[in-house]
Amino acid sequence: MENNKNWYSEDQKTILDLCHLDKILNSEAIVVIDVDSYIGDSTKREVLWARIQGKRVYWITENSKNMTVRGEHWAGVLLP
């Protein structure tokens, strides 16, 4: 299923996205696994939502280009 987004419908995608946003709303922080400074559109929305909600955002990749808000934290190194 890698890189194949045809296994779910648009309605299912919307429900999954809303579930993730709800989980963020009910959490204290999120951890972003930012491999090679790449995050997809859904993750970008989730990070933005976390920021809007005042949640802490932790990044796995040190000095990620996506780590744009002062005070966000580096969580550590992603091990192979």
All heavy atoms as an XYZ file, in Angstrom:
657
protein
N       0.795     -1.205      0.000
C       0.000      0.000      0.000
C       0.840      1.273      0.000
O       0.292      2.341      0.022
C      -0.906      0.009      1.227
C      -2.168     -0.758      1.042
S      -3.301     -0.442      2.365
C      -3.339     -2.057      3.099
N       2.147      1.146     -0.001
C       3.008      2.309      0.037
C       2.724      3.230     -1.139
O       2.671      2.808     -2.281
C       4.466      1.866      0.017
C       5.418      2.995      0.280
C       6.837      2.500      0.409
O       7.044      1.403      0.947
O       7.728      3.231     -0.049
N       2.527      4.518     -0.847
C       2.233      5.541     -1.846
C       0.949      5.276     -2.623
O       0.723      5.876     -3.654
C       3.401      5.717     -2.813
C       4.618      6.266     -2.132
O       4.514      7.106     -1.236
N       5.777      5.801     -2.526
N       0.105      4.379     -2.162
C      -1.154      4.105     -2.826
C      -2.286      4.580     -1.932
O      -2.595      3.965     -0.929
C      -1.309      2.612     -3.123
C      -2.582      2.304     -3.863
O      -3.395      3.195     -4.128
N      -2.783      1.055     -4.192
N      -2.902      5.689     -2.329
C      -3.964      6.277     -1.513
C      -5.345      5.891     -2.030
O      -6.338      6.478     -1.644
C      -3.801      7.786     -1.466
C      -2.503      8.190     -0.803
C      -2.368      9.674     -0.698
C      -1.065     10.018      0.001
N      -0.914     11.434      0.225
N      -5.399      4.881     -2.876
C      -6.678      4.467     -3.453
C      -7.424      3.467     -2.592
O      -8.490      3.018     -2.954
C      -6.454      3.883     -4.853
C      -5.932      4.925     -5.810
O      -6.273      6.086     -5.717
N      -5.093      4.507     -6.733
N      -6.871      3.086     -1.453
C      -7.521      2.071     -0.622
C      -8.608      2.673      0.261
O      -9.321      1.956      0.930
C      -6.495      1.301      0.207
C      -5.747      2.130      1.206
C      -4.589      2.810      0.992
C      -6.096      2.352      2.567
N      -4.196      3.452      2.138
C      -5.106      3.178      3.123
C      -7.148      1.936      3.378
C      -5.144      3.610      4.448
C      -7.166      2.359      4.698
C      -6.175      3.188      5.213
N      -8.771      4.001      0.245
C      -9.848      4.632      1.013
C     -10.546      5.679      0.149
O      -9.974      6.221     -0.787
C      -9.309      5.264      2.302
C      -8.156      6.227      2.084
C      -8.372      7.530      1.655
C      -6.849      5.832      2.301
C      -7.332      8.410      1.459
C      -5.795      6.699      2.119
C      -6.043      7.991      1.690
O      -5.015      8.853      1.490
N     -11.803      5.948      0.510
C     -12.590      6.934     -0.237
C     -12.324      8.329      0.337
O     -11.730      8.481      1.403
C     -14.077      6.604     -0.109
O     -14.517      6.832      1.222
N     -12.781      9.348     -0.343
C     -12.642     10.724      0.144
C     -13.374     10.902      1.477
O     -12.878     11.589      2.367
C     -13.161     11.725     -0.894
C     -12.201     11.971     -2.028
C     -10.867     12.546     -1.569
O     -10.852     13.488     -0.740
O      -9.825     12.044     -2.028
N     -14.552     10.280      1.602
C     -15.292     10.363      2.865
C     -14.514      9.715      4.003
O     -14.454     10.253      5.116
C     -16.668      9.697      2.743
C     -17.635     10.501      1.886
O     -17.384     11.709      1.675
O     -18.636      9.922      1.437
N     -13.911      8.568      3.732
C     -13.107      7.905      4.755
C     -11.889      8.756      5.128
O     -11.523      8.849      6.304
C     -12.660      6.527      4.263
C     -13.789      5.531      4.180
C     -13.373      4.256      3.486
O     -12.644      4.278      2.490
N     -13.843      3.134      4.008
N     -11.271      9.400      4.153
C     -10.126     10.280      4.400
C     -10.536     11.433      5.294
O      -9.822     11.793      6.241
C      -9.564     10.785      3.073
C      -8.511     11.857      3.186
C      -7.215     11.311      3.731
C      -6.120     12.357      3.607
N      -5.507     12.685      4.867
N     -11.690     12.020      5.035
C     -12.182     13.124      5.856
C     -12.391     12.672      7.294
O     -12.001     13.365      8.242
C     -13.496     13.679      5.268
O     -13.233     14.176      3.952
C     -14.061     14.793      6.130
N     -12.982     11.499      7.467
C     -13.216     10.959      8.813
C     -11.886     10.705      9.524
O     -11.734     11.054     10.700
C     -14.077      9.687      8.749
C     -15.499     10.049      8.334
C     -14.072      8.960     10.091
C     -16.374      8.867      7.980
N     -10.919     10.125      8.831
C      -9.599      9.890      9.425
C      -8.937     11.198      9.842
O      -8.371     11.303     10.943
C      -8.693      9.143      8.450
C      -9.030      7.688      8.189
C      -8.191      7.148      7.025
C      -8.812      6.851      9.433
N      -9.010     12.207      8.981
C      -8.426     13.514      9.310
C      -9.086     14.115     10.538
O      -8.413     14.642     11.429
C      -8.544     14.476      8.129
C      -7.572     14.170      7.004
O      -6.600     13.423      7.232
O      -7.789     14.682      5.891
N     -10.416     14.048     10.618
C     -11.130     14.595     11.775
C     -10.785     13.839     13.054
O     -10.664     14.444     14.122
C     -12.640     14.591     11.522
C     -13.127     15.572     10.462
C     -14.604     15.345     10.157
C     -12.871     17.008     10.892
N     -10.617     12.534     12.948
C     -10.204     11.731     14.119
C      -8.838     12.178     14.622
O      -8.629     12.314     15.834
C     -10.184     10.246     13.776
S     -11.806      9.512     13.613
N      -7.910     12.421     13.703
C      -6.574     12.866     14.107
C      -6.639     14.240     14.767
O      -5.970     14.478     15.778
C      -5.635     12.903     12.914
C      -5.199     11.550     12.464
N      -4.498     11.356     11.297
C      -5.342     10.328     13.008
C      -4.246     10.073     11.151
N      -4.753      9.424     12.183
N      -7.433     15.146     14.221
C      -7.560     16.479     14.818
C      -8.174     16.399     16.206
O      -7.757     17.113     17.125
C      -8.375     17.400     13.909
C      -7.760     17.689     12.537
C      -8.686     18.570     11.715
C      -6.376     18.309     12.654
N      -9.136     15.493     16.396
C      -9.741     15.300     17.714
C      -8.723     14.741     18.701
O      -8.677     15.169     19.861
C     -10.954     14.375     17.602
C     -11.666     14.223     18.930
O     -12.137     15.254     19.481
O     -11.745     13.087     19.429
N      -7.909     13.807     18.242
C      -6.875     13.242     19.119
C      -5.885     14.326     19.551
O      -5.435     14.343     20.694
C      -6.138     12.103     18.425
C      -6.969     10.844     18.315
C      -6.208      9.744     17.622
C      -7.084      8.509     17.489
N      -6.357      7.386     16.900
N      -5.542     15.227     18.634
C      -4.645     16.338     18.965
C      -5.305     17.249     19.991
O      -4.675     17.667     20.962
C      -4.248     17.115     17.697
C      -3.366     16.243     16.803
C      -3.542     18.427     18.052
C      -3.172     16.764     15.407
N      -6.574     17.536     19.791
C      -7.316     18.393     20.716
C      -7.296     17.814     22.127
O      -7.215     18.550     23.109
C      -8.755     18.553     20.220
C      -9.636     19.525     20.983
C      -9.086     20.936     20.920
C     -11.046     19.494     20.416
N      -7.326     16.506     22.238
C      -7.378     15.831     23.533
C      -6.005     15.388     24.039
O      -5.924     14.564     24.948
C      -8.329     14.631     23.452
C      -9.751     15.078     23.296
O     -10.283     15.776     24.145
N     -10.373     14.730     22.181
N      -4.938     15.917     23.457
C      -3.588     15.550     23.875
C      -2.865     16.776     24.432
O      -3.331     17.906     24.296
C      -2.804     14.984     22.695
O      -2.550     16.002     21.754
N      -1.733     16.526     25.049
C      -0.910     17.619     25.549
C       0.109     18.072     24.515
O       0.574     19.209     24.557
C      -0.183     17.186     26.820
C      -1.135     16.932     27.974
C      -0.401     16.530     29.232
O       0.796     16.871     29.380
O      -1.023     15.871     30.066
N       0.477     17.164     23.608
C       1.518     17.470     22.628
C       1.419     16.486     21.463
O       0.718     15.485     21.553
C       2.894     17.355     23.272
N       2.139     16.812     20.385
C       2.276     15.868     19.280
C       3.756     15.674     18.983
O       4.581     16.542     19.284
C       1.529     16.312     17.999
C       2.133     17.590     17.409
C       0.048     16.482     18.267
C       1.612     17.921     16.013
N       4.077     14.528     18.408
C       5.435     14.235     17.960
C       5.368     14.023     16.455
O       4.571     13.230     15.966
C       5.999     12.974     18.652
C       7.385     12.640     18.104
C       6.043     13.170     20.154
N       6.209     14.751     15.730
C       6.229     14.669     14.273
C       7.486     13.916     13.849
O       8.595     14.307     14.196
C       6.222     16.071     13.631
C       6.205     15.963     12.111
C       5.041     16.897     14.131
N       7.284     12.833     13.129
C       8.405     12.094     12.547
C       8.635     12.685     11.165
O       7.868     12.467     10.241
C       8.102     10.583     12.481
C       7.856     10.058     13.887
C       9.249      9.841     11.796
C       7.382      8.630     13.941
N       9.664     13.469     11.065
C       9.916     14.328      9.912
C      11.126     13.788      9.151
O      12.233     14.297      9.279
C      10.157     15.738     10.447
C      10.337     16.779      9.385
O      10.141     16.478      8.200
O      10.692     17.908      9.744
N      10.925     12.743      8.369
C      12.022     12.086      7.656
C      12.459     12.953      6.480
O      11.655     13.334      5.638
C      11.597     10.674      7.184
C      12.719     10.021      6.393
C      11.180      9.824      8.370
N      13.739     13.279      6.455
C      14.327     14.088      5.374
C      13.616     15.427      5.192
O      13.465     15.922      4.082
C      14.340     13.315      4.051
C      15.208     12.072      4.108
O      16.220     12.092      4.829
O      14.850     11.078      3.447
N      13.139     15.996      6.293
C      12.430     17.297      6.286
C      11.197     17.278      5.389
O      10.815     18.286      4.814
C      13.363     18.440      5.878
O      14.292     18.678      6.897
N      10.561     16.111      5.266
C       9.334     16.011      4.482
C       8.162     15.670      5.395
O       8.254     14.758      6.204
C       9.422     14.917      3.408
C       8.076     14.662      2.767
C       7.603     15.513      1.789
C       7.254     13.624      3.205
C       6.348     15.325      1.229
C       6.001     13.430      2.651
C       5.557     14.286      1.671
O       4.312     14.111      1.141
N       7.108     16.446      5.260
C       5.828     16.086      5.868
C       4.742     16.317      4.828
O       4.834     17.229      4.017
C       5.521     16.871      7.167
C       5.511     18.372      6.940
C       6.497     16.497      8.265
C       5.063     19.165      8.139
N       3.726     15.473      4.839
C       2.644     15.576      3.861
C       1.590     16.593      4.272
O       1.652     17.200      5.346
N       0.602     16.763      3.414
C      -0.441     17.757      3.646
C      -1.233     17.494      4.923
O      -1.541     18.430      5.662
C      -1.397     17.818      2.446
C      -0.727     18.394      1.209
O       0.253     19.158      1.349
O      -1.195     18.084      0.101
N      -1.566     16.240      5.188
C      -2.320     15.927      6.405
C      -1.516     16.274      7.646
O      -2.036     16.856      8.604
C      -2.719     14.452      6.443
O      -3.679     14.172      5.453
N      -0.241     15.942      7.633
C       0.610     16.250      8.780
C       0.758     17.754      8.952
O       0.742     18.261     10.075
C       1.985     15.573      8.633
O       1.781     14.176      8.466
C       2.861     15.828      9.834
N       0.876     18.491      7.853
C       0.954     19.957      7.938
C      -0.296     20.518      8.607
O      -0.201     21.414      9.456
C       1.126     20.569      6.550
C       2.491     20.355      5.963
C       2.578     20.913      4.556
C       3.911     20.563      3.940
N       4.012     20.937      2.537
N      -1.467     19.998      8.232
C      -2.720     20.446      8.869
C      -2.720     20.108     10.353
O      -3.150     20.909     11.184
C      -3.928     19.789      8.198
C      -4.384     20.475      6.933
C      -5.745     19.960      6.479
N      -5.745     18.528      6.203
C      -5.373     17.985      5.050
N      -4.966     18.741      4.063
N      -5.428     16.683      4.883
N      -2.239     18.918     10.690
C      -2.217     18.490     12.093
C      -1.264     19.349     12.918
O      -1.580     19.724     14.050
C      -1.853     17.011     12.177
C      -2.944     16.124     11.607
C      -2.491     14.712     11.303
O      -1.310     14.381     11.560
O      -3.321     13.930     10.814
N      -0.102     19.681     12.368
C       0.846     20.560     13.069
C       0.230     21.937     13.252
O       0.297     22.520     14.350
C       2.194     20.637     12.317
C       3.079     21.745     12.873
C       2.907     19.297     12.356
N      -0.389     22.473     12.220
C      -1.043     23.777     12.320
C      -2.136     23.750     13.382
O      -2.241     24.662     14.210
C      -1.611     24.197     10.962
C      -2.362     25.527     10.932
C      -1.448     26.667     11.366
C      -2.930     25.778      9.546
N      -2.959     22.708     13.387
C      -4.026     22.558     14.377
C      -3.445     22.516     15.788
O      -3.952     23.174     16.697
C      -4.835     21.307     14.079
C      -5.942     21.036     15.044
C      -6.028     19.974     15.888
C      -7.122     21.811     15.260
N      -7.193     20.045     16.621
C      -7.876     21.168     16.256
C      -7.609     22.992     14.708
C      -9.096     21.667     16.717
C      -8.820     23.484     15.166
C      -9.547     22.824     16.148
N      -2.368     21.760     15.968
C      -1.723     21.682     17.285
C      -1.226     23.062     17.713
O      -1.407     23.467     18.874
C      -0.579     20.674     17.256
N      -0.604     23.783     16.789
C      -0.117     25.130     17.108
C      -1.273     26.053     17.496
O      -1.175     26.797     18.467
C       0.641     25.700     15.911
C       1.977     25.039     15.669
C       2.594     25.510     14.371
N       3.925     24.944     14.168
C       4.538     24.942     12.999
N       3.950     25.442     11.928
N       5.743     24.412     12.904
N      -2.352     26.012     16.713
C      -3.523     26.854     17.004
C      -4.080     26.546     18.391
O      -4.498     27.447     19.120
C      -4.607     26.662     15.920
C      -4.161     27.301     14.611
C      -5.954     27.233     16.373
C      -5.032     26.944     13.421
N      -4.065     25.273     18.764
C      -4.614     24.839     20.051
C      -3.630     25.035     21.205
O      -3.946     24.722     22.353
C      -5.039     23.369     19.978
C      -6.144     23.101     18.990
C      -7.400     23.926     19.287
O      -7.798     24.065     20.435
N      -8.004     24.466     18.246
N      -2.438     25.543     20.907
C      -1.453     25.788     21.948
C      -0.781     24.522     22.470
O      -0.260     24.500     23.587
N      -0.785     23.471     21.654
C      -0.161     22.202     22.046
C       1.336     22.259     21.744
O       1.770     22.940     20.823
C      -0.778     21.022     21.278
C      -2.288     20.947     21.345
C      -2.778     20.681     22.748
C      -4.301     20.571     22.755
N      -4.811     20.187     24.047
N       2.109     21.510     22.507
C       3.537     21.398     22.209
C       3.720     20.530     20.975
O       2.998     19.561     20.785
C       4.283     20.781     23.373
C       4.394     21.691     24.546
C       5.220     21.050     25.628
N       5.316     21.954     26.741
C       6.443     22.232     27.371
N       7.556     21.632     27.002
N       6.465     23.077     28.364
N       4.691     20.899     20.164
C       5.037     20.127     18.970
C       6.488     19.698     19.124
O       7.379     20.528     19.295
C       4.848     20.952     17.678
C       5.258     20.144     16.461
C       3.410     21.445     17.561
N       6.723     18.396     19.107
C       8.063     17.835     19.195
C       8.431     17.253     17.838
O       7.606     16.617     17.191
C       8.130     16.730     20.255
C       7.937     17.238     21.652
C       6.677     17.234     22.235
C       9.011     17.713     22.385
C       6.500     17.701     23.534
C       8.841     18.174     23.689
C       7.580     18.169     24.252
O       7.406     18.627     25.518
N       9.665     17.488     17.429
C      10.154     17.031     16.134
C      11.225     15.970     16.322
O      12.089     16.095     17.173
C      10.727     18.209     15.349
C       9.689     19.233     15.032
C       9.273     20.256     15.835
C       8.897     19.311     13.865
N       8.279     20.964     15.229
C       8.025     20.410     14.002
C       8.838     18.557     12.691
C       7.122     20.767     13.024
C       7.927     18.925     11.717
C       7.086     20.014     11.891
N      11.201     14.939     15.505
C      12.211     13.893     15.547
C      13.467     14.332     14.796
O      14.573     14.003     15.168
C      11.666     12.563     14.965
C      10.529     12.033     15.839
C      12.758     11.522     14.823
C      10.924     11.674     17.250
N      13.329     15.098     13.728
C      14.473     15.540     12.939
C      14.977     16.868     13.487
O      14.248     17.853     13.482
C      14.082     15.710     11.451
O      13.556     14.488     10.980
C      15.269     16.114     10.616
N      16.224     16.887     13.943
C      16.807     18.114     14.476
C      16.935     19.155     13.369
O      17.321     18.846     12.246
C      18.181     17.820     15.064
C      18.764     19.005     15.802
C      20.067     18.644     16.492
O      20.688     17.627     16.144
O      20.455     19.397     17.387
N      16.587     20.389     13.700
C      16.701     21.520     12.777
C      15.906     21.319     11.490
O      16.326     21.718     10.416
C      18.167     21.812     12.446
C      18.956     22.172     13.676
O      18.458     22.880     14.553
N      20.165     21.669     13.772
N      14.745     20.723     11.602
C      13.891     20.527     10.437
C      13.478     21.876      9.867
O      13.224     22.823     10.596
C      12.634     19.758     10.846
O      11.677     19.811      9.821
N      13.392     21.954      8.564
C      12.913     23.196      7.943
C      11.439     23.438      8.284
O      10.940     24.540      8.138
C      13.107     23.138      6.427
C      12.200     22.133      5.731
C      12.397     22.129      4.225
C      11.441     21.150      3.587
N      11.578     21.111      2.146
N      10.739     22.400      8.753
C       9.334     22.545      9.115
C       9.144     23.030     10.554
O       8.038     23.341     10.965
C       8.616     21.205      8.941
C       8.611     20.782      7.501
O       8.137     21.497      6.641
N       9.175     19.629      7.218
N      10.219     23.101     11.301
C      10.181     23.525     12.700
C      10.232     25.046     12.724
O      11.259     25.659     13.010
C      11.386     22.914     13.414
C      11.260     22.757     14.864
S      12.682     21.770     15.413
C      12.718     22.228     17.095
N       9.122     25.695     12.383
C       9.117     27.125     12.120
C       8.672     27.983     13.291
O       8.772     29.201     13.227
C       8.198     27.434     10.925
O       6.888     26.948     11.219
C       8.715     26.794      9.646
N       8.173     27.390     14.345
C       7.658     28.175     15.460
C       8.668     28.133     16.603
O       9.111     27.063     17.016
C       6.284     27.635     15.923
C       5.823     28.328     17.182
C       5.262     27.811     14.809
N       9.032     29.286     17.072
C       9.990     29.375     18.177
C       9.436     28.651     19.399
O       8.260     28.755     19.710
C      10.218     30.838     18.488
C      11.375     31.082     19.371
C      11.618     32.540     19.489
N      12.927     32.684     20.104
C      13.511     33.817     20.279
N      12.929     34.919     19.894
N      14.679     33.866     20.853
N      10.275     27.909     20.054
C       9.850     27.205     21.250
C       9.417     25.771     21.014
O       9.146     25.055     21.958
N       9.344     25.349     19.751
C       9.058     23.945     19.496
C      10.300     23.140     19.820
O      11.412     23.650     19.814
C       8.593     23.728     18.052
C       7.211     24.291     17.852
C       6.624     24.034     16.487
O       7.307     23.504     15.598
O       5.451     24.376     16.304
N      10.124     21.888     20.123
C      11.183     21.096     20.707
C      11.661     19.984     19.789
O      10.879     19.377     19.075
C      10.688     20.474     22.016
C      10.146     21.503     22.954
N      10.953     22.260     23.759
C       8.881     21.923     23.188
C      10.216     23.095     24.466
N       8.960     22.908     24.134
N      12.949     19.706     19.886
C      13.537     18.563     19.210
C      13.402     17.376     20.132
O      13.838     17.397     21.281
C      14.992     18.838     18.873
C      15.712     17.704     18.251
C      15.305     16.990     17.161
C      16.956     17.127     18.655
N      16.205     16.019     16.846
C      17.245     16.091     17.757
C      17.846     17.396     19.669
C      18.389     15.308     17.853
C      18.980     16.612     19.752
C      19.245     15.594     18.859
N      12.757     16.305     19.679
C      12.465     15.161     20.529
C      13.575     14.124     20.534
O      13.646     13.311     21.426
C      11.156     14.501     20.091
N      14.423     14.116     19.543
C      15.490     13.127     19.508
C      15.768     12.659     18.100
O      15.289     13.234     17.141
N      16.517     11.614     17.994
C      16.949     11.094     16.693
C      16.110      9.876     16.329
O      15.865      9.009     17.160
C      18.446     10.704     16.753
C      18.896     10.091     15.441
C      19.286     11.913     17.105
N      15.691      9.806     15.103
C      14.977      8.644     14.593
C      15.991      7.563     14.285
O      16.865      7.716     13.447
C      14.202      9.015     13.333
C      13.351      7.941     12.691
C      12.266      7.485     13.670
C      12.739      8.442     11.414
N      15.905      6.472     15.006
C      16.865      5.378     14.819
C      16.416      4.457     13.693
O      15.222      4.240     13.501
C      16.996      4.577     16.113
C      17.512      5.359     17.315
C      17.458      4.495     18.567
C      18.915      5.875     17.071
N      17.378      3.874     12.960
C      17.014      2.991     11.852
C      16.397      1.695     12.346
O      16.543      1.271     13.426
C      18.330      2.727     11.142
C      19.409      3.140     12.085
C      18.801      4.055     13.089
